[in-house]
Amino acid sequence: MDNPLLQDALAQQETVLRTFVDADGRISQMPAKRVKRLALLDHVAGSFEVGRKYTEKEVTAVLKRIHHDHAALRRYLVDEGFLTRDHGIYWRSGGTVDL
């Protein structure tokens, strides 16, 4: 992993998830600090399969289950490189992967 900010984020991911994700797995609040937001986004990126392409409708359906502002969450995922978008098709392009 060559992103030092993401490394810092992952080091505190457990605490971030306890703070910002409720018992139902929904984000209760988006962290203001970027490093905490990256930790949360990495977790959310795990909702998408590596190598699979998604329509915008499919991405929206996944994100609606996670956060009330699914459009902002989608923008964060794309802007931070966890998802890539091209002509309405999305795919996972970043984050950690459990092996």
C-alpha angles and dihedrals in degrees: 000000000000101000109094093192091055090047089055090047093051091050089063098032096112092055092044092052092049089051102043106027121070128217090271092057094253123134107248095191136358111243115245094211113081096221091056091044090053090053090052094045091051088055092048091048086063087071089072125072118238110245096018123115119221132197117229088252091056092048090049091051091053094045095046088063090054107040137011091229098056093162093058091045090052090050091051091050092050096040092051094046100249091117130025123210129202123168093336095313120114133194136174110264105163149021133072124310125209112227 
